[in-house]
């Protein structure tokens, strides 16, 4: 469903799990067109951005201090490429409402589509000759500008035709790293859903805190 989570992946969906527990399978498309922010006690915010049918979710939690003002959040949004008014206070489930089930995106053999939004760029390729999907993800320069340490990546979780498959290895690396991996086996007509989860320390407007980024995609491999 990232929460960065466009071409062939225009129908992919980027979603954010509520916590880092064992992830649930990402669902199909989400009809959300603007960023939303969740305010928990004035210190936890989630920005969800949608490009076409692709959603990416970025969460910030502050260590303490007063709640940010509307003007301060507008400046944060502008810095992250979300635009003035892009960050809006909303209930916890706001980013998940107004959704609609949509068909899985088609990922053609040897095509290498990629798409970008304010949070990063995802690329994926169905390599039918070797029965794999190769994926790659880069965090955007704007998000990297607020990250102050290493990024802890959980490793991609994925499902083939509804069955949970062994996850990719995780990494602890710099924010400029090109995250990548291989899903196998994947064959013609397989329905594949995959997602990743990253956490990192941030400083925004002089405030230290913790950030997380989730991206996910829903594709069907075709020769």
Number of C-alpha atoms within 10 A of each C-alpha: 30 30 30 32 36 19 15 19 24 22 25 35 35 32 33 30 18 9 8 11 7 8 15 14 20 22 20 24 26 25 20 22 15 17 23 25 24 23 18 15 9 16 17 18 24 27 24 32 28 24 23 18 24 33 35 27 29 28 19 25 19 20 11 11 10 9 15 13 10 14 11 12 21 19 19 19 20 16 17 18 16 21 15 16 16 19 25 21 18 15 13 15 9 14 27 14 10 9 13 12 10 16 12 22 23 21 27 20 19 15 13 17 17 18 19 18 21 23 30 21 20 25 19 25 21 29 23 18 10 11 16 18 22 16 19 15 22 19 22 19 15 15 19 20 14 18 22 17 16 16 22 18 20 18 18 22 22 26 21 19 13 12 11 15 15 11 18 16 12 16 15 15 14 15 21 13 14 13 19 17 18 18 22 16 13 22 22 15 14 16 21 24 26 25 29 27 25 19 22 22 19 22 17 16 11 7 11 19 19 17 23 21 28 25 32 30 31 30 27 22 24 18 15
